[in-house]
Amino acid sequence: MALTAFTSRLGRGQGRLLTPKATGGDYAFVLGDDETGRFFDLAPGDHAEVTQETDLTGVMLVRALLRLRVPASTPAGRAWEASIVVDGIKLARMKARPGRERLVTDLAANVSKLSGLHTIAVRLELVTA
């Protein structure tokens, strides 16, 4: 497997990390690298996500609670987008601009018309602002 901006330091500075700022069992989910001074060339559409297969029978909403911190060094005209993806389709999304940190408590996808097993993902993606 070729090492990329998403796989070269998995578990140490990339991906799902337990960091000193993460408390109470919370994890950081890092697109790029958490270590200061480590840079990668990313293009719009590059993303990382965590997925889980879930039975949505009787479920109305799928929600994500997250804190999103976008590096100030993110290129102009770019933003990060956090989204809830169900079976490959974005059902909820929000953008965060460079140099900002935001506690996201209102990201929710309406899944009331779905039943049975579906693949749910929380995706972090570099997008055009």
Residue pairs with C-beta under 8 A, 6 or more apart in sequence:
1 7
5 14
5 32
5 33
5 40
5 41
5 42
5 46
6 14
6 15
6 31
6 46
6 48
7 14
8 14
9 33
9 35
9 38
11 17
13 30
13 33
13 34
13 35
13 38
14 30
14 32
14 33
14 34
15 29
15 30
15 48
16 27
16 28
16 29
16 30
16 50
17 27
17 28
17 29
17 30
17 34
18 27
18 28
19 27
19 28
19 34
21 28
22 28
28 34
29 48
29 50
29 66
29 122
29 124
30 48
31 42
31 46
31 47
31 48
31 80
31 124
31 125
31 126
32 38
32 39
32 40
32 42
32 71
33 39
33 40
39 73
42 126
43 126
44 78
44 126
44 127
44 128
45 125
45 126
45 127
46 125
46 126
47 123
47 124
47 125
47 126
48 123
48 124
49 85
49 121
49 122
49 123
49 124
50 121
50 122
51 119
51 120
51 121
52 119
52 120
52 121
53 117
53 118
53 119
53 120
54 62
54 117
54 118
54 119
54 120
55 116
55 117
56 62
56 111
56 114
56 115
56 116
56 117
56 118
57 115
57 116
58 115
59 111
59 112
59 114
60 110
60 111
60 112
61 108
61 109
61 110
61 111
61 112
62 84
62 86
62 91
62 108
62 109
62 111
62 120
63 84
63 107
63 108
63 109
64 82
64 84
64 92
64 104
64 107
64 108
64 122
65 104
65 105
65 107
66 82
66 103
66 104
66 107
66 122
67 101
67 102
67 103
67 104
68 80
68 82
68 96
68 101
68 102
68 104
68 124
69 100
69 101
69 102
70 79
70 80
70 96
70 97
70 98
70 99
70 100
70 101
71 98
71 99
72 98
72 99
73 98
74 80
74 97
74 98
74 99
74 126
75 98
76 98
77 128
77 129
78 98
78 126
78 127
78 128
78 129
79 95
79 96
79 97
79 98
79 126
79 127
79 128
79 129
80 95
80 96
80 124
80 125
80 126
80 127
81 93
81 94
81 95
81 96
81 123
81 124
81 125
81 126
81 127
82 93
82 94
82 96
82 104
82 107
82 122
82 123
82 124
83 90
83 91
83 92
83 93
83 94
83 107
83 122
83 123
83 125
84 90
84 91
84 92
84 93
84 107
84 108
84 109
84 120
84 121
84 122
84 123
85 91
85 120
85 121
85 122
85 123
86 109
86 111
86 114
86 118
86 119
86 120
86 121
87 118
87 119
88 119
90 123
91 109
91 110
91 111
92 107
92 108
92 109
93 107
94 104
94 106
94 107
95 127
95 129
96 102
97 129
111 118
